[in-house]
Amino acid sequence: MKIEVFSDIACPYCYIGKRHLSEALSRFEHRDGVEVVWRSFQLQPDADGDGVATSTDMLVEKRGLPRDQVIEMTGRLREQAAAIGLDMHPGKAITANTRDAHRLLQLAKEHGLADDVKELLFRAHFTDLKDVQDVGVLRQVALTGGLPETEVDSLLGGDDFDEAVAADQNDALHFGVQGVPFFIFDRKFAVSGAQPVDAFERALEQTWADEGEPVTQ
């Protein structure tokens, strides 16, 4: 079984959804027969982070949301994350363009390390409050995740995997993905959003039983 996951590093619900999927997989008796493939999706492809502005500032200044409302919303998210063991500070996360982070994930896929690097990127952004647009931060994450130093430096100094990121974005449009996280199970079933663990368990069982119709031709 293949699970394709469209998500963005800057999306707190994607971090929660990743943890919920992981929990569901840990309970699934056929876990060894499941491959999780991380696909790139940028919620704000034109974002131009300055290494200072937080997500709270962005939502207030660019989206026009009341600051009190944003603080309340991100506070609920933090509580939701804490309930599943995540130390997450979504309101304080630094606004960033995640294109290079996605290119790094494409490299990680080639080495079978995408899940680990994805986790490290989420942690850097939401827990350590690092600027995931910063080359130094990305390099540290990559090397911590076990990626080859020479390949990492080549990627961060050029445009390696830029086309792969664009291809994932185009595939997302093809599948009708309008928000993330978005999970596609063997291209038969889809789960949208950071659904509860039991929703992922049902999708796993249903897909393994091969009871559905493809979500795309």
N, CA, C and O of each residue as an XYZ file, in Angstrom:
868
protein
N       0.841     -1.183      0.000
C       0.000      0.000      0.000
C       0.885      1.245      0.000
O       1.890      1.300      0.709
N       0.514      2.227     -0.786
C       1.240      3.493     -0.823
C       0.327      4.622     -0.349
O      -0.797      4.773     -0.827
N       0.830      5.405      0.591
C       0.110      6.578      1.065
C       0.891      7.812      0.636
O       2.021      8.024      1.074
N       0.283      8.626     -0.223
C       0.904      9.872     -0.655
C       0.349     11.003      0.201
O      -0.864     11.170      0.322
N       1.248     11.770      0.786
C       0.835     12.838      1.698
C       1.290     14.188      1.158
O       2.485     14.468      1.074
N       0.327     15.011      0.796
C       0.624     16.388      0.399
C       0.576     17.251      1.653
O      -0.435     17.279      2.354
N       1.667     17.955      1.935
C       1.706     18.779      3.142
C       2.754     19.872      2.998
O       3.569     19.860      2.075
N       2.714     20.819      3.934
C       3.672     21.920      3.926
C       4.318     22.023      5.302
O       3.662     21.797      6.318
N       5.594     22.363      5.333
C       6.325     22.511      6.581
C       5.699     23.584      7.465
O       5.732     23.481      8.691
N       5.133     24.607      6.845
C       4.592     25.742      7.589
C       3.159     25.525      8.066
O       2.531     26.454      8.573
N       2.640     24.321      7.911
C       1.249     24.023      8.274
C       1.193     23.240      9.586
O       1.620     22.086      9.621
N       0.678     23.836     10.666
C       0.609     23.123     11.944
C      -0.289     21.897     11.897
O      -0.026     20.905     12.576
N      -1.343     21.961     11.102
C      -2.232     20.811     10.985
C      -1.525     19.637     10.300
O      -1.849     18.476     10.549
N      -0.556     19.955      9.433
C       0.218     18.900      8.773
C       1.085     18.151      9.777
O       1.256     16.936      9.673
N       1.631     18.877     10.750
C       2.444     18.248     11.795
C       1.573     17.332     12.649
O       1.959     16.206     12.961
N       0.400     17.825     13.024
C      -0.534     17.014     13.816
C      -1.004     15.816     13.008
O      -1.083     14.704     13.530
N      -1.319     16.038     11.723
C      -1.767     14.946     10.873
C      -0.700     13.874     10.703
O      -1.010     12.684     10.659
N       0.555     14.295     10.608
C       1.659     13.334     10.502
C       1.718     12.445     11.738
O       1.912     11.234     11.634
N       1.550     13.051     12.898
C       1.585     12.283     14.137
C       0.393     11.325     14.237
O       0.540     10.196     14.704
N      -0.787     11.779     13.798
C      -1.963     10.910     13.832
C      -1.793      9.716     12.887
O      -2.134      8.586     13.236
N      -1.265      9.977     11.693
C      -1.026      8.882     10.749
C      -0.012      7.901     11.318
O      -0.189      6.688     11.206
N       1.039      8.413     11.920
C       2.067      7.554     12.510
C       1.482      6.655     13.591
O       1.822      5.476     13.683
N       0.607      7.220     14.400
C      -0.035      6.431     15.458
C      -0.915      5.346     14.860
O      -0.904      4.206     15.324
N      -1.681      5.699     13.827
C      -2.539      4.709     13.170
C      -1.703      3.582     12.561
O      -2.071      2.410     12.651
N      -0.590      3.940     11.947
C       0.286      2.933     11.338
C       0.889      2.013     12.385
O       1.080      0.823     12.131
N       1.190      2.551     13.556
C       1.780      1.721     14.613
C       0.814      0.647     15.100
O       1.236     -0.363     15.663
N      -0.484      0.864     14.883
C      -1.501     -0.095     15.309
C      -1.923     -1.034     14.175
O      -2.670     -1.987     14.400
N      -1.446     -0.763     12.966
C      -1.894     -1.496     11.785
C      -1.078     -2.769     11.615
O       0.151     -2.717     11.556
N      -1.743     -3.894     11.538
C      -1.030     -5.173     11.514
C      -0.218     -5.385     10.249
O       0.691     -6.215     10.229
N      -0.535     -4.645      9.190
C       0.202     -4.794      7.928
C       1.177     -3.629      7.716
O       1.507     -3.295      6.578
N       1.636     -3.016      8.808
C       2.492     -1.828      8.709
C       3.684     -2.035      7.780
O       4.062     -1.118      7.051
N       4.274     -3.217      7.796
C       5.462     -3.465      6.963
C       5.147     -3.411      5.471
O       6.053     -3.307      4.643
N       3.863     -3.482      5.132
C       3.472     -3.438      3.730
C       3.007     -2.062      3.278
O       2.401     -1.925      2.215
N       3.288     -1.040      4.085
C       2.826      0.314      3.780
C       4.024      1.232      3.521
O       4.974      1.263      4.302
N       3.964      1.974      2.419
C       4.978      2.976      2.093
C       4.334      4.361      2.168
O       3.290      4.602      1.562
N       4.960      5.259      2.907
C       4.478      6.638      3.001
C       5.379      7.514      2.142
O       6.597      7.536      2.317
N       4.760      8.238      1.209
C       5.501      9.113      0.291
C       5.099     10.558      0.560
O       3.927     10.916      0.445
N       6.076     11.383      0.919
C       5.800     12.789      1.214
C       5.863     13.611     -0.062
O       6.879     13.622     -0.756
N       4.768     14.300     -0.366
C       4.669     15.119     -1.578
C       4.671     16.596     -1.193
O       4.144     16.977     -0.148
N       5.262     17.410     -2.043
C       5.399     18.840     -1.762
C       4.118     19.618     -2.067
O       3.456     19.385     -3.078
N       3.792     20.536     -1.179
C       2.674     21.444     -1.388
C       2.951     22.719     -0.607
O       3.059     22.684      0.619
N       3.067     23.836     -1.300
C       3.294     25.114     -0.634
C       1.986     25.877     -0.486
O       1.324     26.202     -1.471
N       1.632     26.153      0.743
C       0.430     26.935      0.990
C       0.602     28.374      0.526
O      -0.347     28.998      0.053
N       1.817     28.898      0.663
C       2.104     30.267      0.237
C       3.378     30.267     -0.611
O       4.446     30.642     -0.125
N       3.270     29.852     -1.867
C       4.463     29.767     -2.714
C       5.155     31.106     -2.959
O       6.327     31.138     -3.334
N       4.435     32.215     -2.750
C       5.019     33.536     -2.976
C       5.493     34.196     -1.679
O       5.870     35.368     -1.676
N       5.473     33.437     -0.576
C       5.898     34.004      0.705
C       7.354     34.440      0.636
O       8.187     33.779      0.015
N       7.642     35.553      1.277
C       9.005     36.084      1.296
C       9.348     36.449      2.729
O       9.299     37.616      3.119
N       9.696     35.432      3.507
C       9.980     35.661      4.916
C      11.210     36.521      5.125
O      12.142     36.506      4.321
N      11.199     37.279      6.227
C      12.341     38.138      6.540
C      13.102     37.638      7.759
O      14.011     38.302      8.257
N      12.712     36.443      8.237
C      13.400     35.880      9.390
C      12.981     36.477     10.711
O      13.560     36.154     11.748
N      11.977     37.348     10.694
C      11.550     38.035     11.907
C      10.053     37.864     12.163
O       9.642     37.512     13.269
N       9.249     38.112     11.145
C       7.790     38.087     11.309
C       7.293     36.696     11.716
O       7.726     35.681     11.170
N       6.388     36.677     12.675
C       5.804     35.413     13.122
C       4.512     35.136     12.362
O       3.983     36.005     11.669
N       4.020     33.919     12.506
C       2.765     33.577     11.842
C       1.620     34.418     12.391
O       0.681     34.733     11.660
N       1.683     34.781     13.652
C       0.664     35.652     14.225
C       0.674     37.004     13.517
O      -0.378     37.518     13.137
N       1.867     37.581     13.339
C       1.980     38.863     12.634
C       1.425     38.769     11.227
O       0.720     39.665     10.762
N       1.754     37.663     10.546
C       1.311     37.486      9.164
C      -0.213     37.418      9.081
O      -0.818     38.050      8.215
N      -0.830     36.656      9.978
C      -2.281     36.506      9.948
C      -2.990     37.817     10.280
O      -4.070     38.098      9.761
N      -2.379     38.603     11.138
C      -2.976     39.887     11.515
C      -2.783     40.924     10.410
O      -3.728     41.609     10.022
N      -1.551     41.034      9.907
C      -1.227     42.104      8.959
C      -1.665     41.801      7.528
O      -2.117     42.694      6.811
N      -1.528     40.527      7.112
C      -1.835     40.197      5.715
C      -3.223     39.601      5.524
O      -3.821     39.736      4.457
N      -3.729     38.950      6.548
C      -5.061     38.359      6.436
C      -6.126     39.219      7.099
O      -7.320     38.999      6.897
N      -5.701     40.188      7.882
C      -6.650     41.101      8.509
C      -7.417     40.513      9.673
O      -8.480     41.021     10.031
N      -6.896     39.446     10.275
C      -7.584     38.829     11.406
C      -7.265     39.575     12.699
O      -6.145     40.060     12.864
N      -8.222     39.678     13.617
C      -7.960     40.328     14.903
C      -6.885     39.554     15.673
O      -6.910     38.324     15.703
N      -5.950     40.264     16.290
C      -4.847     39.610     16.994
C      -5.348     38.677     18.095
O      -4.822     37.578     18.271
N      -6.364     39.116     18.831
C      -6.901     38.281     19.912
C      -7.430     36.963     19.361
O      -7.261     35.911     19.977
N      -8.070     37.027     18.201
C      -8.611     35.820     17.576
C      -7.482     34.867     17.171
O      -7.585     33.654     17.358
N      -6.414     35.426     16.618
C      -5.278     34.610     16.199
C      -4.615     33.949     17.408
O      -4.275     32.766     17.372
N      -4.439     34.721     18.467
C      -3.812     34.176     19.676
C      -4.651     33.044     20.260
O      -4.116     32.026     20.699
N      -5.966     33.229     20.261
C      -6.856     32.181     20.768
C      -6.780     30.930     19.890
O      -6.726     29.811     20.401
N      -6.775     31.124     18.573
C      -6.732     30.009     17.633
C      -5.430     29.215     17.772
O      -5.453     27.987     17.851
N      -4.293     29.925     17.802
C      -3.012     29.234     17.911
C      -2.834     28.593     19.282
O      -2.137     27.588     19.422
N      -3.468     29.181     20.291
C      -3.432     28.575     21.622
C      -4.144     27.230     21.644
O      -3.670     26.276     22.261
N      -5.279     27.164     20.969
C      -6.016     25.886     20.881
C      -5.196     24.851     20.124
O      -5.171     23.674     20.485
N      -4.521     25.309     19.060
C      -3.671     24.403     18.299
C      -2.540     23.850     19.163
O      -2.216     22.665     19.094
N      -1.952     24.712     19.965
C      -0.865     24.270     20.837
C      -1.366     23.223     21.827
O      -0.673     22.241     22.092
N      -2.553     23.424     22.371
C      -3.127     22.452     23.301
C      -3.417     21.131     22.603
O      -3.169     20.058     23.154
N      -3.942     21.220     21.391
C      -4.225     20.012     20.620
C      -2.937     19.236     20.343
O      -2.913     18.008     20.432
N      -1.880     19.953     20.010
C      -0.598     19.314     19.736
C      -0.021     18.692     20.997
O       0.510     17.582     20.959
N      -0.124     19.403     22.112
C       0.428     18.899     23.372
C      -0.243     17.594     23.794
O       0.379     16.739     24.424
N      -1.517     17.456     23.440
C      -2.266     16.249     23.806
C      -1.713     14.999     23.125
O      -1.940     13.884     23.596
N      -0.989     15.179     22.022
C      -0.409     14.026     21.329
C       1.125     14.045     21.402
O       1.807     13.389     20.614
N       1.645     14.809     22.362
C       3.078     14.787     22.616
C       3.930     15.724     21.794
O       5.148     15.561     21.739
N       3.310     16.714     21.146
C       4.069     17.659     20.336
C       4.219     18.987     21.078
O       3.234     19.564     21.538
N       5.447     19.462     21.189
C       5.718     20.774     21.770
C       5.743     21.771     20.620
O       6.779     21.974     19.987
N       4.604     22.387     20.356
C       4.450     23.195     19.163
C       4.000     24.609     19.540
O       3.143     24.788     20.405
N       4.593     25.615     18.877
C       4.261     27.012     19.149
C       3.873     27.692     17.829
O       4.632     28.512     17.312
N       2.704     27.358     17.286
C       2.325     27.847     15.952
C       2.246     29.362     15.840
O       2.522     29.913     14.775
N       1.878     30.042     16.911
C       1.752     31.489     16.843
C       3.084     32.208     16.783
O       3.151     33.354     16.338
N       4.152     31.546     17.228
C       5.483     32.161     17.264
C       6.379     31.702     16.116
O       7.501     32.186     15.976
N       5.892     30.772     15.297
C       6.699     30.261     14.189
C       7.044     31.389     13.218
O       6.217     32.258     12.940
N       8.267     31.363     12.710
C       8.743     32.415     11.815
C       8.224     32.178     10.395
O       8.399     31.096      9.834
N       7.592     33.189      9.829
C       7.074     33.093      8.463
C       8.219     32.870      7.484
O       9.233     33.566      7.533
N       8.047     31.887      6.587
C       9.135     31.550      5.661
C       8.582     31.003      4.358
O       7.480     30.456      4.311
N       9.362     31.159      3.307
C       9.075     30.469      2.055
C       9.654     29.062      2.186
O      10.840     28.908      2.480
N       8.845     28.052      1.976
C       9.272     26.676      2.243
C       9.773     25.936      1.004
O       9.942     24.717      1.037
N      10.009     26.657     -0.075
C      10.447     26.007     -1.315
C      11.723     25.187     -1.124
O      11.787     24.034     -1.549
N      12.731     25.772     -0.492
C      13.993     25.064     -0.307
C      13.834     23.875      0.643
O      14.486     22.844      0.473
N      12.971     24.024      1.633
C      12.705     22.904      2.541
C      12.092     21.740      1.773
O      12.421     20.581      2.027
N      11.203     22.048      0.836
C      10.604     20.993      0.022
C      11.634     20.360     -0.916
O      11.598     19.153     -1.155
N      12.540     21.165     -1.443
C      13.594     20.598     -2.286
C      14.463     19.646     -1.468
O      14.896     18.604     -1.960
N      14.710     20.015     -0.225
C      15.483     19.161      0.664
C      14.768     17.833      0.912
O      15.400     16.778      0.973
N      13.464     17.898      1.050
C      12.684     16.672      1.243
C      12.731     15.773      0.010
O      12.719     14.548      0.127
N      12.785     16.376     -1.148
C      12.893     15.583     -2.377
C      14.220     14.816     -2.384
O      14.262     13.656     -2.794
N      15.292     15.451     -1.937
C      16.578     14.765     -1.810
C      16.490     13.655     -0.768
O      17.008     12.557     -0.972
N      15.834     13.951      0.346
C      15.690     12.963      1.414
C      14.933     11.729      0.924
O      15.226     10.610      1.345
N      13.964     11.932      0.037
C      13.220     10.789     -0.514
C      14.148      9.840     -1.254
O      13.989      8.622     -1.171
N      15.108     10.386     -1.971
C      16.032      9.554     -2.731
C      16.884      8.673     -1.817
O      17.377      7.627     -2.239
N      17.053      9.099     -0.576
C      17.885      8.351      0.368
C      17.044      7.588      1.391
O      17.586      7.019      2.338
N      15.727      7.575      1.205
C      14.857      6.857      2.136
C      14.787      7.504      3.508
O      14.523      6.826      4.501
N      15.022      8.817      3.574
C      15.067      9.523      4.858
C      14.025     10.630      4.958
O      14.120     11.497      5.827
N      13.043     10.604      4.082
C      12.069     11.702      4.022
C      11.275     11.849      5.319
O      11.027     12.967      5.770
N      10.878     10.737      5.914
C      10.080     10.828      7.137
C      10.873     11.485      8.258
O      10.350     12.333      8.980
N      12.132     11.095      8.403
C      12.969     11.665      9.457
C      13.228     13.150      9.210
O      13.134     13.957     10.135
N      13.552     13.514      7.975
C      13.843     14.910      7.654
C      12.578     15.765      7.794
O      12.638     16.906      8.253
N      11.444     15.203      7.396
C      10.171     15.919      7.556
C       9.928     16.247      9.027
O       9.554     17.369      9.368
N      10.143     15.266      9.887
C       9.962     15.468     11.324
C      10.913     16.551     11.844
O      10.510     17.401     12.639
N      12.155     16.522     11.404
C      13.140     17.501     11.841
C      12.777     18.914     11.368
O      12.984     19.886     12.094
N      12.243     19.021     10.168
C      11.826     20.329      9.652
C      10.641     20.878     10.445
O      10.616     22.058     10.794
N       9.672     20.030     10.724
C       8.533     20.455     11.540
C       9.017     20.930     12.914
O       8.590     21.971     13.413
N       9.915     20.146     13.509
C      10.416     20.489     14.846
C      11.185     21.809     14.821
O      11.047     22.637     15.722
N      11.992     21.992     13.782
C      12.757     23.238     13.674
C      11.815     24.438     13.577
O      12.052     25.476     14.194
N      10.750     24.285     12.799
C       9.828     25.398     12.548
C       8.914     25.685     13.736
O       8.776     26.834     14.157
N       8.290     24.636     14.272
C       7.244     24.827     15.278
C       7.701     24.687     16.720
O       7.063     25.236     17.618
N       8.785     23.967     16.966
C       9.252     23.772     18.337
C      10.457     24.652     18.648
O      10.480     25.363     19.653
N      11.463     24.594     17.769
C      12.679     25.381     18.000
C      12.568     26.802     17.460
O      13.432     27.638     17.720
N      11.501     27.073     16.707
C      11.218     28.403     16.153
C      12.373     28.930     15.308
O      12.760     30.095     15.405
N      12.912     28.036     14.475
C      13.969     28.397     13.539
C      13.362     28.919     12.236
O      12.201     28.655     11.922
N      14.172     29.660     11.491
C      13.756     30.163     10.186
C      14.078     29.092      9.139
O      15.234     28.936      8.745
N      13.053     28.355      8.688
C      13.295     27.250      7.756
C      13.486     27.733      6.316
O      13.473     26.939      5.376
N      13.661     29.036      6.164
C      14.078     29.582      4.876
C      15.590     29.844      4.887
O      16.198     30.077      3.843
N      16.174     29.801      6.068
C      17.597     30.080      6.235
C      18.438     28.878      5.799
O      18.182     27.751      6.224
N      19.433     29.119      4.957
C      20.267     28.045      4.417
C      20.993     27.298      5.533
O      21.111     26.074      5.486
N      21.477     28.026      6.530
C      22.189     27.388      7.633
C      21.300     26.444      8.423
O      21.730     25.361      8.822
N      20.066     26.854      8.647
C      19.106     26.000      9.367
C      18.813     24.742      8.558
O      18.810     23.636      9.098
N      18.569     24.914      7.272
C      18.263     23.773      6.418
C      19.448     22.806      6.342
O      19.263     21.589      6.349
N      20.640     23.342      6.270
C      21.833     22.491      6.206
C      21.970     21.670      7.485
O      22.272     20.477      7.435
N      21.748     22.308      8.622
C      21.845     21.594      9.894
C      20.802     20.486      9.988
O      21.101     19.375     10.426
N      19.586     20.796      9.576
C      18.522     19.786      9.577
C      18.901     18.612      8.682
O      18.753     17.452      9.067
N      19.390     18.924      7.485
C      19.736     17.879      6.523
C      20.826     16.960      7.042
O      20.724     15.739      6.923
N      21.866     17.540      7.616
C      22.976     16.725      8.112
C      22.563     15.924      9.347
O      22.986     14.780      9.518
N      21.742     16.523     10.202
C      21.215     15.789     11.353
C      20.369     14.611     10.895
O      20.362     13.553     11.524
N      19.655     14.811      9.788
C      18.804     13.746      9.240
C      19.569     12.683      8.476
O      18.970     11.712      8.012
N      20.879     12.842      8.332
C      21.693     11.819      7.706
C      21.944     11.965      6.223
O      22.434     11.030      5.589
N      21.620     13.126      5.645
C      21.840     13.321      4.217
C      23.313     13.628      3.931
O      23.985     14.243      4.759
N      23.820     13.204      2.764
C      25.222     13.430      2.426
C      25.546     14.917      2.312
O      24.824     15.669      1.658
N      26.620     15.327      2.942
C      26.980     16.745      3.006
C      27.164     17.360      1.621
O      26.689     18.465      1.360
N      27.855     16.640      0.733
C      28.117     17.213     -0.595
C      26.824     17.424     -1.372
O      26.691     18.419     -2.084
N      25.871     16.505     -1.246
C      24.603     16.635     -1.957
C      23.761     17.758     -1.369
O      23.066     18.472     -2.091
N      23.830     17.904     -0.060
C      23.090     18.977      0.606
C      23.617     20.339      0.163
O      22.839     21.238     -0.158
N      24.944     20.487      0.146
C      25.536     21.764     -0.246
C      25.239     22.090     -1.711
O      25.025     23.249     -2.067
N      25.229     21.054     -2.554
C      24.902     21.264     -3.962
C      23.459     21.748     -4.112
O      23.172     22.664     -4.883
N      22.573     21.123     -3.371
C      21.157     21.496     -3.444
C      20.941     22.929     -2.960
O      20.270     23.719     -3.624
N      21.509     23.258     -1.807
C      21.279     24.576     -1.228
C      21.974     25.690     -2.005
O      21.629     26.863     -1.864
N      22.947     25.316     -2.819
C      23.637     26.305     -3.618
C      23.110     26.433     -5.029
O      23.614     27.237     -5.814
N      22.091     25.641     -5.361
C      21.553     25.666     -6.722
C      20.056     25.498     -6.746
O      19.351     25.975     -5.856
N      19.565     24.812     -7.779
C      18.117     24.642     -7.927
C      17.732     23.163     -8.065
O      16.700     22.842     -8.654
N      18.563     22.267     -7.520
C      18.264     20.840     -7.574
C      16.864     20.554     -7.022
O      16.464     21.105     -5.996
N      16.135     19.691     -7.714
C      14.803     19.212     -7.312
C      13.716     20.286     -7.393
O      12.604     20.080     -6.907
N      14.027     21.408     -7.993
C      13.009     22.445     -8.157
C      11.869     21.936     -9.030
O      10.700     22.211     -8.760
N      12.215     21.196    -10.072
C      11.188     20.649    -10.968
C      10.348     19.596    -10.265
O       9.157     19.469    -10.547
N      10.954     18.832     -9.344
C      10.212     17.809     -8.610
C       9.168     18.456     -7.696
O       8.054     17.952     -7.558
N       9.539     19.567     -7.081
C       8.586     20.294     -6.234
C       7.429     20.816     -7.081
O       6.266     20.710     -6.692
N       7.760     21.379     -8.238
C       6.719     21.892     -9.139
C       5.808     20.773     -9.618
O       4.597     20.959     -9.737
N       6.395     19.601     -9.895
C       5.596     18.463    -10.351
C       4.613     18.023     -9.280
O       3.468     17.690     -9.587
N       5.052     18.017     -8.014
C       4.147     17.663     -6.922
C       3.008     18.665     -6.820
O       1.856     18.286     -6.605
N       3.328     19.937     -6.973
C       2.289     20.969     -6.918
C       1.258     20.757     -8.034
O       0.058     20.922     -7.816
N       1.731     20.394     -9.219
C       0.822     20.141    -10.344
C      -0.029     18.900    -10.089
O      -1.216     18.876    -10.417
N       0.579     17.874     -9.504
C      -0.180     16.666     -9.174
C      -1.276     16.980     -8.157
O      -2.379     16.438     -8.225
N      -0.953     17.861     -7.220
C      -1.947     18.245     -6.216
C      -3.164     18.882     -6.888
O      -4.303     18.600     -6.516
N      -2.923     19.724     -7.860
C      -4.023     20.333     -8.606
C      -4.834     19.261     -9.324
O      -6.064     19.313     -9.349
N      -4.131     18.282     -9.910
C      -4.789     17.195    -10.635
C      -5.711     16.394     -9.715
O      -6.801     15.982    -10.112
N      -5.254     16.182     -8.480
C      -6.049     15.418     -7.521
C      -7.115     16.266     -6.826
O      -7.911     15.752     -6.040
N      -7.122     17.554     -7.119
C      -8.120     18.423     -6.506
C      -7.787     18.830     -5.087
O      -8.681     19.178     -4.315
N      -6.504     18.791     -4.729
C      -6.093     19.179     -3.384
C      -6.204     20.697     -3.248
O      -5.572     21.445     -3.994
N      -7.000     21.136     -2.302
C      -7.182     22.568     -2.069
C      -6.620     23.006     -0.724
O      -6.440     24.198     -0.475
N      -6.352     22.054      0.124
C      -5.775     22.346      1.435
C      -5.010     21.142      1.929
O      -5.217     20.023      1.460
N      -4.124     21.379      2.879
C      -3.307     20.299      3.413
C      -3.415     20.278      4.936
O      -3.732     21.282      5.574
N      -3.134     19.072      5.508
C      -2.623     17.853      4.870
C      -3.699     17.128      4.075
O      -4.890     17.226      4.369
N      -3.250     16.403      3.069
C      -4.145     15.624      2.217
C      -3.478     14.274      1.968
O      -2.360     14.212      1.458
N      -4.166     13.200      2.331
C      -3.608     11.855      2.286
C      -4.346     11.014      1.246
O      -5.574     10.921      1.277
N      -3.606     10.408      0.332
C      -4.206      9.561     -0.691
C      -3.711      8.127     -0.490
O      -2.512      7.856     -0.544
N      -4.649      7.228     -0.262
C      -4.338      5.826      0.018
C      -4.484      4.998     -1.254
O      -5.593      4.750     -1.727
N      -3.349      4.576     -1.798
C      -3.336      3.740     -3.008
C      -4.166      4.336     -4.143
O      -4.645      3.612     -5.016
N      -4.331      5.637     -4.125
C      -5.146      6.349     -5.116
C      -6.566      5.785     -5.209
O      -7.190      5.762     -6.270
N      -7.048      5.329     -4.040
C      -8.413      4.812     -3.939
C      -9.236      5.580     -2.919
O     -10.428      5.816     -3.114
N      -8.587      5.966     -1.833
C      -9.275      6.694     -0.774
C      -8.471      7.937     -0.419
O      -7.244      7.943     -0.517
N      -9.164      8.977     -0.011
C      -8.488     10.202      0.388
C      -8.981     10.649      1.762
O     -10.165     10.546      2.081
N      -8.052     11.142      2.558
C      -8.367     11.720      3.862
C      -7.835     13.147      3.861
O      -6.650     13.373      3.618
N      -8.708     14.102      4.131
C      -8.320     15.505      4.105
C      -8.283     16.071      5.517
O      -9.229     15.905      6.286
N      -7.197     16.733      5.847
C      -7.083     17.375      7.147
C      -6.452     16.483      8.199
O      -6.198     15.300      7.970
N      -6.203     17.084      9.365
C      -5.600     16.341     10.476
C      -6.682     15.576     11.218
O      -7.035     15.909     12.349
N      -7.199     14.554     10.569
C      -8.295     13.766     11.125
C      -7.835     12.959     12.341
O      -6.636     12.743     12.516
N      -8.773     12.510     13.182
C      -8.408     11.682     14.331
C      -7.742     10.384     13.889
O      -7.865      9.965     12.738
N      -7.041      9.765     14.816
C      -6.311      8.531     14.522
C      -7.238      7.455     13.971
O      -6.861      6.727     13.053
N      -8.444      7.347     14.518
C      -9.335      6.283     14.071
C      -9.773      6.462     12.619
O     -10.100      5.484     11.947
N      -9.783      7.705     12.129
C     -10.117      7.934     10.719
C      -9.025      7.350      9.825
O      -9.319      6.778      8.775
N      -7.776      7.492     10.234
C      -6.676      6.902      9.476
C      -6.690      5.379      9.585
O      -6.354      4.683      8.626
N      -7.068      4.874     10.724
C      -7.162      3.417     10.895
C      -8.205      2.837      9.939
O      -7.976      1.796      9.323
N      -9.345      3.511      9.816
C     -10.386      3.033      8.910
C      -9.905      3.078      7.465
O     -10.161      2.155      6.691
N      -9.210      4.152      7.104
C      -8.699      4.273      5.729
C      -7.692      3.173      5.423
O      -7.688      2.615      4.325
N      -6.844      2.863      6.388
C      -5.861      1.796      6.206
C      -6.547      0.453      5.997
O      -6.209     -0.288      5.073
N      -7.501      0.146      6.848
C      -8.204     -1.145      6.747
C      -8.991     -1.234      5.446
O      -8.991     -2.272      4.784
N      -9.657     -0.153      5.085
C     -10.476     -0.151      3.881
C      -9.611     -0.283      2.633
O      -9.961     -1.003      1.697
N      -8.487      0.413      2.626
C      -7.601      0.338      1.467
C      -6.976     -1.041      1.354
O      -6.852     -1.583      0.256
N      -6.585     -1.606      2.482
C      -5.970     -2.938      2.462
C      -6.964     -3.978      1.935
O      -6.582     -4.932      1.257
N      -8.244     -3.775      2.259
C      -9.282     -4.688      1.772
C      -9.624     -4.433      0.307
O     -10.344     -5.216     -0.313
N      -9.100     -3.325     -0.248
C      -9.281     -3.008     -1.665
C     -10.752     -2.897     -2.038
O     -11.226     -3.522     -2.987
N     -11.450     -2.093     -1.272
C     -12.886     -1.974     -1.489
C     -13.297     -0.716     -2.250
O     -14.475     -0.541     -2.559
N     -12.352      0.148     -2.552
C     -12.746      1.436     -3.115
C     -12.454      1.594     -4.593
O     -11.768      0.781     -5.212
N     -12.998      2.670     -5.133
C     -12.715      3.048     -6.515
C     -11.583      4.076     -6.526
O     -11.467      4.873     -5.595
N     -10.761      4.066     -7.552
C      -9.664      5.048     -7.624
C     -10.193      6.473     -7.547
O     -11.273      6.777     -8.054
N      -9.407      7.351     -6.897
C      -9.825      8.750     -6.808
C      -9.445      9.500     -8.083
O      -9.873     10.638     -8.275
N      -8.657      8.887     -8.947
C      -8.299      9.511    -10.210
C      -8.084      8.429    -11.266
O      -7.741      7.291    -10.945
N      -8.286      8.790    -12.495
C      -8.082      7.825    -13.581
C      -6.653      7.925    -14.115
O      -6.284      7.193    -15.034
